[in-house]
Amino acid sequence: MTADEKNQRQQPRADDQEYDIEIPAGIAPEAYYDSQLSPLRASLRRFLLPYIRAETPILHSMQLKVRHPILDVYFTTTAFSGNHTFFMIALPVLFWFGFSEIARGFTLIAAMGVYWAGFFKDYLCLPRPLSPPIVRLSRSKSTCLEYGFPSSHSTNAISVALFLYCHLLTTDPTSWSPYTRELSIFGLIVYAVSIIYGRLYCGMHSITDCIGGTLIGLGIWATQWTFRHTIEYYMVSPVWWVPPVVVASGIFLVSIIPDPVDNCPCFDDCVAFIAVLMGLIPASIHFASTSYSSNYPVPATIPYSTDLGVVKSALRLVFGVGTLFVWRLAAKKALYVLLPPIYKLFSLPYRPHFIPASSYNTLSTYPIGKVPSVIDLPSMTGSAEIVGLQSTMDVHEKFSQAAAQIQDQESGLRARKAGGQQLESINADEKETYHQHDRDNSVLSNGTTECGDDSCQHSKEGSRFEDEAEALLRVERMHPRKSRFDVDIVSKLVVYAGIGALAVDGIPILFDLVGLAAEPVRF
């Protein structure tokens, strides 16, 4: 080896410093997740993982062929209209501007889409396509911290598009201007295709992820549309047992969300949307019984008329959103003061990756963001490219892939030796690649040395764990997580249940008190 080659070998690559981590030889693939998951969860994960890994080169090749700056902007922008953030912003607007029936169905579909996609993400703990070679395109950095399967964007896109499509088909064609309904249907097709294909283009999901998300979305839409009249009846009728059943069901759904292996934020969004339903349905039943609501075209409709004009309509939006933000800030601040002593007194249980109350004194001085975490607006400036390991699940996946590759190489060498082949007959480049993993020091390595085929297997396993632990620490330093406290679960339930209740009951009454309400229509 020449001096130049030695110097090149000793110096870390720029890629290592920016994004990548050299991976040493390791233990058997997937042992980490197999040890953390139940047998059923682990077996399902092992079944789906090869499909996701096999699709990574396909997605990488597709990115190399079709990526363009204009398409980058288009797909990263349209992705915003397929996630939970968009729905949390759009749904109150539908309620406040007279589309209460559609808004209730919309809310139920969005909530179930976010919940079940998040449920299966935490249940299966499957990674996103690995970067590199994939280049991830996203305006929201937190999206990369979630598991990959299933794609919640695909779930939401297909369920919402079909829901709105069916509503278009049930409307009177004579009430539409020429070609308006056809153009609306075409727009829904473009919306669904853009969201689902966009997840592949942006490198955020595999084909398997999108198929899984689409199937969940189809199931949610089919269930909601089949029983829509029954669901709508119980969401607005004064049946005494509906509110307690809704609240109990919401608590049950939150309690059965699986514990993820990694610190995945999917749980937070699941809790937020379930809590919205827990507040929205009882509040809709109450609002339908008040004199502030219209019972036409359906009960519990929030009165609105274009006679209010542009200024008052805009003020409704500003006043409503402002009220929700004030509620969120005040409620969370109060709960951060009240809940920690209760958790400590009763030693209440907490989920993995959440900080228990026993480890902190008070949260009264803890800063609270100005907007809800689920409405974390993505940045529309700067580069959308995200390359490299972004989360613990990325680290585990990279080490697992490297371990599988080395195991395959070792198995091939043993098979050839057993067949009487001599190592000297192995291609020199292949031999160098094989030994490179054992004798090179990586950026994060503690210093491994050469050893025989079998004699140092245990030392290689130890090296793998040490290097992976260092990689995890490095990723956590590069991408620090927001602290999650055990009291955040109850806090989210209260805060977002309040948001759902205020959106359909409290704020419409306030509209009347401040002169921003239309005259109710009652028959």
C-alpha positions in Angstrom: 0.0 0.0 0.0 1.4 3.4 -1.0 1.8 6.3 1.5 -1.0 8.2 -0.2 -3.3 5.3 0.1 -2.4 5.0 3.8 -3.1 8.7 4.4 -6.4 8.4 2.6 -7.4 5.4 4.7 -6.5 7.2 7.9 -8.5 10.3 7.2 -12.3 10.1 7.7 -14.3 10.9 4.6 -16.2 14.1 4.4 -19.4 12.0 4.0 -18.7 10.5 7.4 -18.5 13.9 9.1 -21.6 15.1 7.3 -24.0 12.2 7.2 -22.6 8.7 7.2 -21.2 6.3 9.7 -18.9 3.4 8.8 -20.3 0.2 10.1 -18.1 -2.6 11.4 -18.9 -6.3 11.3 -21.8 -7.2 13.6 -24.0 -9.8 15.2 -26.9 -11.6 13.5 -29.3 -9.2 11.7 -32.4 -8.0 13.5 -31.4 -9.5 16.8 -31.9 -6.1 18.4 -35.6 -5.7 17.4 -36.2 -9.4 18.0 -35.1 -9.0 21.6 -37.4 -6.0 22.1 -40.6 -7.1 20.4 -43.1 -9.9 21.1 -42.8 -13.0 18.8 -45.7 -11.9 16.7 -44.5 -8.4 16.2 -41.0 -9.6 15.5 -42.2 -12.2 12.9 -44.4 -9.6 11.1 -41.5 -7.2 11.1 -39.1 -9.9 9.6 -41.7 -10.7 7.0 -42.1 -7.1 5.7 -38.5 -5.8 6.2 -37.0 -7.6 3.1 -39.6 -5.9 0.8 -38.7 -2.5 2.2 -35.0 -3.1 1.8 -35.4 -4.5 -1.7 -37.2 -1.4 -2.8 -34.5 1.0 -1.7 -32.4 0.6 -4.8 -35.5 1.0 -7.0 -36.4 4.3 -5.3 -32.8 5.4 -5.5 -32.7 4.7 -9.2 -36.0 6.5 -9.7 -34.7 9.6 -7.8 -31.6 9.7 -10.1 -33.8 9.6 -13.2 -36.7 11.9 -12.5 -35.7 14.4 -9.8 -36.0 18.0 -10.8 -36.0 21.2 -8.7 -39.6 22.0 -9.8 -40.8 18.6 -8.8 -38.9 18.8 -5.5 -40.9 22.0 -4.6 -44.2 20.5 -5.9 -44.0 17.2 -3.9 -42.6 18.7 -0.7 -45.3 21.3 -0.8 -48.2 19.0 -1.6 -47.0 16.7 1.1 -48.3 19.3 3.6 -51.9 18.8 2.4 -51.7 15.1 3.2 -50.5 15.1 6.8 -52.1 15.6 10.2 -51.0 19.2 10.5 -53.0 20.2 7.5 -56.2 18.5 8.8 -55.9 20.1 12.3 -55.8 23.5 10.6 -58.5 22.9 7.9 -61.1 21.1 10.0 -62.1 24.0 12.3 -62.5 26.2 9.2 -65.0 23.7 7.7 -67.0 23.9 10.9 -67.0 27.7 11.2 -68.1 28.3 7.7 -71.2 26.1 7.6 -70.0 22.7 6.5 -70.6 20.9 9.8 -71.8 17.5 8.4 -68.8 17.2 6.0 -66.5 18.4 8.8 -67.6 15.8 11.3 -67.1 13.0 8.8 -63.8 14.5 7.7 -62.7 14.7 11.3 -63.5 11.1 12.0 -61.7 9.9 8.9 -58.6 12.0 9.6 -58.5 10.9 13.3 -58.9 7.2 12.4 -56.2 7.5 9.7 -53.7 9.2 12.0 -54.5 6.7 14.8 -54.3 3.4 12.9 -51.3 4.5 10.8 -49.5 5.5 14.0 -50.7 2.3 15.8 -49.1 0.0 13.1 -46.0 2.1 12.9 -45.3 1.6 16.6 -46.4 -2.0 16.4 -44.1 -3.0 13.6 -41.2 -0.6 14.1 -40.2 -0.7 10.4 -37.6 1.8 9.1 -37.9 4.2 6.3 -35.8 3.7 3.2 -32.3 4.2 4.4 -30.4 7.5 3.6 -28.0 7.3 1.9 -28.4 6.2 -0.8 -31.9 7.7 -0.7 -32.2 11.4 -0.5 -35.1 12.4 1.7 -37.1 15.5 0.8 -39.2 17.0 3.5 -40.0 20.4 4.9 -40.6 19.0 8.3 -37.5 17.5 9.9 -39.6 15.7 12.6 -41.2 13.4 9.9 -37.9 11.5 9.6 -38.1 10.6 13.3 -41.2 8.4 12.7 -41.2 4.8 11.5 -42.0 4.1 7.9 -44.7 1.4 7.6 -47.5 2.3 6.9 -47.5 5.6 5.2 -49.9 7.9 7.1 -49.9 10.3 4.1 -51.2 7.5 1.9 -53.8 6.6 4.5 -55.1 10.1 4.7 -54.9 10.9 1.0 -56.9 7.9 -0.1 -59.5 8.0 2.7 -60.1 11.8 2.3 -60.2 11.7 -1.5 -62.7 8.9 -1.6 -64.8 10.5 1.2 -65.0 13.8 -0.7 -65.6 12.0 -4.0 -68.6 10.1 -2.6 -70.0 13.4 -1.3 -69.7 14.9 -4.8 -71.6 12.0 -6.3 -74.4 12.4 -3.8 -75.0 16.1 -4.7 -77.5 17.3 -7.2 -75.8 17.7 -10.6 -78.0 20.7 -11.4 -76.6 22.6 -8.5 -73.2 22.7 -10.1 -72.0 24.9 -12.9 -70.9 23.2 -16.1 -67.8 20.9 -15.6 -67.3 22.1 -12.0 -68.1 18.6 -10.6 -65.9 16.9 -13.2 -63.0 19.3 -12.4 -63.5 18.7 -8.7 -63.2 14.9 -9.2 -60.1 15.4 -11.4 -58.6 17.6 -8.6 -59.2 14.8 -6.1 -57.5 12.3 -8.3 -54.5 14.6 -8.7 -54.4 15.2 -5.0 -54.3 11.5 -4.1 -51.8 10.6 -6.8 -49.6 13.5 -5.9 -49.5 12.6 -2.2 -48.9 8.9 -2.6 -46.4 9.1 -5.5 -44.8 12.1 -3.8 -43.9 9.9 -0.8 -41.9 7.7 -3.1 -40.4 10.6 -5.0 -39.3 12.3 -1.8 -37.7 9.1 -0.5 -39.8 9.1 2.6 -41.6 5.8 2.1 -41.1 2.5 0.3 -43.7 1.1 -2.1 -44.7 -1.4 0.6 -45.3 1.6 3.0 -47.6 3.3 0.5 -49.5 0.1 -0.2 -50.0 -0.6 3.5 -51.2 3.0 4.1 -53.5 2.9 1.1 -55.2 -0.4 2.3 -55.7 1.1 5.8 -57.2 4.3 4.2 -59.6 2.1 2.0 -60.8 0.3 5.1 -61.4 3.5 7.1 -63.3 5.1 4.2 -65.4 2.0 3.5 -66.4 1.7 7.2 -67.2 5.4 7.6 -69.1 5.7 4.4 -71.1 2.5 4.9 -72.3 3.6 8.4 -72.2 7.4 7.8 -75.9 8.0 8.6 -75.7 6.0 11.8 -72.5 7.7 12.8 -73.9 11.2 12.1 -77.0 10.5 14.1 -75.1 9.5 17.2 -72.7 12.5 16.8 -75.5 15.0 17.1 -78.5 13.3 18.8 -79.1 13.7 22.6 -78.5 10.0 23.5 -77.3 10.0 27.1 -74.8 7.1 26.8 -72.9 8.4 23.8 -70.6 10.9 25.6 -69.4 8.4 28.2 -68.9 5.7 25.6 -66.9 8.1 23.4 -64.7 9.1 26.3 -64.1 5.5 27.5 -63.4 4.4 24.0 -60.9 7.2 23.5 -59.0 6.3 26.7 -59.0 2.6 25.7 -57.6 3.3 22.2 -54.8 5.4 23.7 -54.0 2.7 26.2 -53.6 0.0 23.6 -51.1 1.8 21.4 -48.0 -0.4 21.4 -44.7 0.7 23.0 -42.2 1.4 20.2 -38.6 0.3 20.4 -37.3 3.7 19.4 -38.4 7.2 20.5 -41.0 7.6 17.7 -43.4 10.6 18.0 -46.3 8.8 16.3 -47.9 8.3 19.7 -48.3 12.1 20.3 -50.4 12.6 17.1 -52.5 9.5 17.9 -53.4 10.9 21.3 -54.1 14.4 19.9 -56.6 13.2 17.3 -58.4 10.7 19.6 -58.7 13.5 22.2 -60.2 15.8 19.5 -63.0 13.2 19.0 -63.5 12.8 22.7 -64.2 16.6 23.0 -65.9 17.1 19.6 -68.7 14.5 19.8 -70.1 15.4 23.2 -69.8 19.1 22.4 -71.7 18.6 19.1 -74.5 16.9 20.9 -74.7 19.8 23.4 -74.5 22.5 20.6 -77.3 20.8 18.7 -79.6 21.5 21.7 -78.8 25.2 22.0 -80.5 28.1 20.3 -77.2 29.1 18.7 -77.2 26.2 16.2 -78.9 25.6 13.0 -80.8 22.4 12.4 -80.6 22.9 8.6 -79.3 21.2 6.5 -78.3 19.0 9.5 -78.5 19.4 13.3 -75.6 21.0 15.1 -74.7 23.2 12.0 -72.8 26.3 13.0 -74.6 29.3 11.3 -72.8 31.1 8.6 -73.9 33.3 5.7 -72.0 35.1 3.0 -74.0 38.2 4.1 -71.4 38.6 6.9 -69.0 39.8 4.3 -65.2 39.3 3.8 -64.1 41.3 6.9 -66.3 39.5 9.4 -65.6 36.2 7.8 -61.9 36.8 8.2 -62.4 38.0 11.8 -64.2 34.7 12.6 -61.2 32.8 11.5 -58.7 35.0 13.4 -60.9 35.0 16.5 -61.5 31.3 16.4 -57.9 30.3 15.9 -56.7 32.8 18.5 -59.1 31.3 21.1 -57.8 27.8 20.5 -54.2 29.0 21.0 -55.1 30.8 24.2 -56.9 27.7 25.5 -53.9 25.6 24.6 -51.4 27.8 26.4 -53.5 28.3 29.5 -54.6 24.7 29.9 -51.2 23.2 29.3 -49.6 25.6 31.8 -52.1 24.8 34.4 -51.8 21.0 33.8 -48.0 21.2 34.1 -48.5 22.7 37.6 -51.2 20.3 38.7 -50.3 16.9 37.3 -46.7 16.3 38.4 -47.6 16.2 42.2 -50.4 13.8 41.4 -48.2 11.5 39.4 -45.6 11.5 42.2 -48.1 10.9 44.9 -49.7 7.8 43.2 -46.6 6.6 41.4 -48.5 6.5 38.2 -47.1 4.4 35.3 -45.4 6.0 32.3 -44.6 5.0 28.8 -41.1 4.2 27.5 -39.2 7.3 26.2 -41.2 9.6 28.5 -39.6 11.2 31.5 -41.2 10.0 34.8 -42.4 12.5 37.4 -40.0 11.0 39.9 -37.1 12.4 38.0 -38.1 16.1 38.0 -39.5 18.4 40.7 -41.9 20.7 38.7 -42.8 21.8 35.2 -44.2 25.2 36.2 -41.3 27.0 34.6 -41.0 24.7 31.6 -41.4 26.7 28.4 -44.5 26.0 26.3 -44.5 26.5 22.6 -46.8 29.2 21.1 -48.6 26.6 18.9 -49.6 23.0 19.5 -46.9 20.5 18.7 -49.2 18.7 16.2 -49.6 22.0 14.3 -45.8 22.3 13.8 -45.8 24.1 10.5 -43.0 22.9 8.2 -40.5 25.4 7.0 -41.1 26.5 3.5 -37.6 28.0 3.1 -34.2 26.5 2.7 -33.3 23.1 1.3 -35.7 20.3 1.7 -33.0 17.7 1.3 -32.3 15.4 4.3 -29.3 13.0 3.9 -27.9 10.7 6.5 -29.0 9.1 9.7 -31.7 11.1 11.4 -33.0 8.9 14.2 -32.2 5.8 16.3 -34.2 3.7 14.0 -32.0 4.8 11.1 -28.9 3.8 13.1 -30.3 0.4 14.0 -31.3 -0.2 10.3 -27.9 0.7 9.0 -26.1 -1.5 11.5 -28.6 -4.4 10.8 -28.0 -4.1 7.0 -24.3 -4.1 7.5 -24.5 -7.1 9.7 -26.6 -9.0 7.2 -24.1 -8.1 4.4 -21.1 -9.3 6.4 -22.9 -12.5 7.4 -23.6 -13.2 3.8 -20.0 -12.6 2.9 -18.7 -14.9 5.7 -21.2 -17.6 4.7 -20.1 -17.4 1.1 -16.4 -17.7 2.1 -17.0 -20.7 4.4 -19.0 -22.4 1.7 -16.2 -22.0 -0.8 -13.6 -23.2 1.7 -15.7 -26.2 2.5 -15.8 -27.0 -1.2 -12.0 -27.1 -1.3 -11.4 -23.7 -2.7 -8.3 -21.8 -1.5 -8.6 -18.2 -0.2 -5.8 -17.3 -2.6 -8.1 -17.9 -5.5 -10.6 -15.3 -4.3 -10.5 -12.1 -6.3 -8.1 -9.7 -4.6 -10.7 -6.9 -4.5 -13.3 -9.1 -2.8 -10.8 -10.2 -0.3 -9.8 -6.7 0.5 -13.4 -5.6 0.9 -14.1 -8.5 3.3 -11.1 -7.8 5.6 -11.8 -4.0 5.4 -14.7 -4.4 7.9 -12.5 -6.1 10.5 -9.3 -4.0 10.5 -10.4 -0.5 9.7 -11.2 2.0 12.4 -14.4 3.9 11.7 -15.2 7.4 12.7 -17.0 6.1 15.7 -14.9 2.9 16.3 -13.2 2.2 19.6 -10.4 0.4 17.6 -10.9 -3.1 16.3 -8.2 -5.3 15.1 -7.8 -8.2 12.7 -8.8 -11.7 13.9 -9.6 -15.1 12.5 -12.8 -16.3 11.1 -14.2 -17.8 14.3 -11.9 -16.9 17.2 -13.0 -13.3 17.7 -16.7 -13.5 16.9 -17.4 -12.4 20.5 -15.1 -9.4 20.2 -16.8 -8.4 17.0 -20.1 -8.5 18.7 -18.9 -6.3 21.5 -17.4 -3.9 19.0 -20.7 -3.7 17.1 -22.6 -2.8 20.3 -20.0 -0.2 21.3 -19.9 1.4 17.8 -23.7 1.3 17.5 -24.1 2.9 21.0 -21.7 5.7 19.9 -23.6 6.2 16.7 -26.8 6.5 18.6 -25.3 9.1 20.9 -24.0 11.0 17.9 -27.4 11.1 16.2 -29.0 12.3 19.4 -26.5 15.1 19.6 -27.0 16.1 16.0 -30.8 15.8 16.2 -31.8 16.5 19.8 -35.4 15.5 20.7 -37.9 17.6 22.6 -38.4 16.3 26.1 -41.5 14.2 26.6 -42.9 14.0 30.2 -45.2 11.4 31.6 -47.8 14.1 32.3 -47.9 15.0 28.6 -50.2 12.1 27.8 -53.0 13.4 30.1 -52.2 17.0 29.2 -52.7 16.2 25.5 -56.0 14.4 26.2 -57.3 17.4 28.1 -55.9 20.1 25.8 -57.0 18.5 22.5 -60.4 17.4 23.9 -60.8 21.1 24.8 -59.8 22.1 21.3 -62.4 19.8 19.8 -65.1 21.0 22.1 -64.4 24.7 21.7 -64.3 24.4 17.9 -67.9 23.1 17.7 -69.5 24.5 20.8 -67.7 27.2 22.7 -66.4 29.3 19.9 -69.6 29.4 17.9 -71.4 30.8 21.0 -68.6 33.3 21.3 -69.2 34.3 17.7 -72.7 35.4 18.7 -71.5 37.3 21.7 -68.9 39.3 19.7 -71.2 40.0 16.7 -69.6 37.5 14.3 -72.5 35.0 14.1 -75.1 34.6 11.4 -78.7 34.0 12.1 -79.5 30.4 13.0 -81.8 28.5 10.6 -84.2 26.3 12.4 -87.2 24.3 11.2 
